[in-house]
């Protein structure tokens, strides 16, 4: 009998894989939303929305920057990780995959936090 979902702890590798897929979907929906806004509301709509968010205060602007940059950085990092695994299958070990999952999450969070605060 399988453990119930509420007591089962997903391994970091599974969570990393799921997050890579979720960030890919988020990027696709974000691009579609920006395209739809430009088509429906006219040229320059997204620029004015970005200026409004950017001038709305430090916390909101920083959160918005992180929310946009994290899916890009995480998904790109996940793609690079898979590219390395495809060319160097010896890196594809249980310990190596788990470590790379932590590195990907920590590195993406740190990089996006720095980008959000300083740019």
HUDAZI-V748469 format. One record per residue. N is the residue number from 1. PSI is psi in whole degrees, 0 to 359 (NA if undefined). OMEGA is omega in degrees with one decimal (NA if undefined). Layout:
# HUDAZI-V748469
N_PSI_OMEGA ; N_PSI_OMEGA
This chain:
# HUDAZI-V748469
1_132_-178.8 ; 2_148_175.1 ; 3_152_-180.0 ; 4_151_-175.7 ; 5_327_-176.9 ; 6_339_179.1 ; 7_352_-179.6 ; 8_128_178.2 ; 9_115_179.0 ; 10_136_174.5 ; 11_155_-178.7 ; 12_329_-179.9 ; 13_318_178.0 ; 14_317_178.5 ; 15_322_178.4 ; 16_317_178.4 ; 17_316_179.1 ; 18_318_-178.8 ; 19_325_176.8 ; 20_318_178.8 ; 21_319_179.7 ; 22_319_178.9 ; 23_327_175.7 ; 24_317_177.5 ; 25_318_179.4 ; 26_319_178.4 ; 27_320_178.8 ; 28_315_179.4 ; 29_322_177.3 ; 30_316_178.5 ; 31_319_178.2 ; 32_321_178.8 ; 33_318_177.5 ; 34_318_178.0 ; 35_316_179.3 ; 36_320_178.8 ; 37_319_179.5 ; 38_322_-179.7 ; 39_314_-173.8 ; 40_322_-173.7 ; 41_353_177.3 ; 42_164_-176.6 ; 43_137_177.5 ; 44_359_-178.5 ; 45_314_-177.6 ; 46_327_177.3 ; 47_316_179.0 ; 48_326_176.0 ; 49_318_179.1 ; 50_321_178.3 ; 51_322_178.3 ; 52_314_179.1 ; 53_319_-179.4 ; 54_331_-178.6 ; 55_7_-175.2 ; 56_2_178.1 ; 57_156_-174.6 ; 58_314_-175.1 ; 59_315_-179.4 ; 60_317_-179.6 ; 61_317_179.8 ; 62_319_177.5 ; 63_319_179.1 ; 64_318_178.1 ; 65_316_179.1 ; 66_319_-178.8 ; 67_331_178.4 ; 68_319_-174.2 ; 69_327_-175.7 ; 70_311_179.2 ; 71_324_179.6 ; 72_309_-176.7 ; 73_315_-177.3 ; 74_314_-178.3 ; 75_319_177.7 ; 76_317_177.0 ; 77_320_176.4 ; 78_321_177.6 ; 79_318_177.4 ; 80_321_178.2 ; 81_316_178.6 ; 82_326_176.3 ; 83_318_176.8 ; 84_316_179.9 ; 85_325_178.6 ; 86_323_-177.7 ; 87_337_-179.9 ; 88_76_-176.7 ; 89_344_177.8 ; 90_342_176.0 ; 91_351_-175.3 ; 92_71_177.0 ; 93_164_-179.7 ; 94_314_-179.4 ; 95_316_-179.1 ; 96_319_179.7 ; 97_320_178.9 ; 98_316_177.9 ; 99_317_-178.9 ; 100_330_177.2 ; 101_317_176.9 ; 102_318_179.2 ; 103_318_-179.5 ; 104_313_-179.4 ; 105_312_-179.4 ; 106_317_-180.0 ; 107_319_178.9 ; 108_318_179.7 ; 109_315_-179.4 ; 110_315_-179.4 ; 111_315_-179.4 ; 112_325_175.1 ; 113_316_178.0 ; 114_316_178.8 ; 115_319_-178.3 ; 116_325_-177.5 ; 117_325_-169.8 ; 118_353_177.4 ; 119_NA_NA
